């Protein structure tokens, strides 16, 4: 309906690293959010974020989708900023 190409899988913390390296984005439930620094250090190439407790508690799917979109947009912006700008160099040739 929303024409989004996304797949979500819930995994236990014990299986997080087996599945996490295959993911683009890892969302931590509030119950395990205290593990964020450890997960972020191990899954360096993935986006790791904590699901906001209000979104999680209310089963707010629309809020979660908005949160995911924001994370993905921020990642795109970071990637663009990391690229070196192309400088234009003008040469004057005397003949």
N, C-alpha and C positions, 0 to 999 in steps of 0.2 A: 504494500500500500504506500509506503513512504519511499520506495525505490532505493533502499539503502543496501549496500553489499556488506553486511556485517554478520558475524557469527559469535554467539556468546556461549561460554561453557563454564559451569561452576565446578571448581575442583577444591579438594581439601588442601590444607597447607602442606601436608606431606607430599602431595602430587604437584604442587605449584611450580617447582623448578623443572620438572619433566615436561610440563605443558607450557610453562611461561616463556621458554626460549623460542617457542614456535609462534607466540602471540605478538601482535603489534602493541597491545595495550593490556595492562594488568590492573584490575580494580580490586582493592582490598576492602572487605566488609569491615564495619566499625569494630567488630570483635577482635580482629587481627590487625587493625590499623597501627597498633604500637610496634609492629614488625616492619613498618614502612622503611626505615633506614637500612635494615638488613636486606630486604627484598630489592630495594633500589640499587644497593651496592652490587648485588649478584646479577640482577637483570639490567645491566647498564644500557643496553641498546633498546630496551622496551620503554614505553611510557608506563610509569607506575604511579597510581594515584589512589587516594582513599575515597571511598564513596561517602558523600556527606551523610551524616547520621539521619537528618530529617528526610532525605530522599529515600534512604534505606528503610527507615521505620514505617514510612507511609506507602511503601511499594510504588513509589512515584516513577513509573516507567518513562513518562514524558520528561520529567526532570532529569532522570538518568541519561536519556538520549541527548538532552541539551548539554549536560555535563560532558559526555563523551565527545560530542561535536566540538565543544570548546577546547578540550584537550588536544584533539586532532588538529584543529586550526592553529593552536599555539605551537604545536610541533612543526607544522608547515612553515610558520613564520620564522621559527628558530633556524630551520634548514636554509631558508632564503637568506637570513642574516649571516650565516656561516660562510656562504659563498663569497668569494672575493669579487669586488666590483671590477668591472672592465673599465679601464681608463682609456680615454681617447687621447691619442697623441698626434699632434699636427706637426708636420715637417714642412719647412719652407726650403725649396730647392732653387738655387740661383744658377742660371745658365749663362 
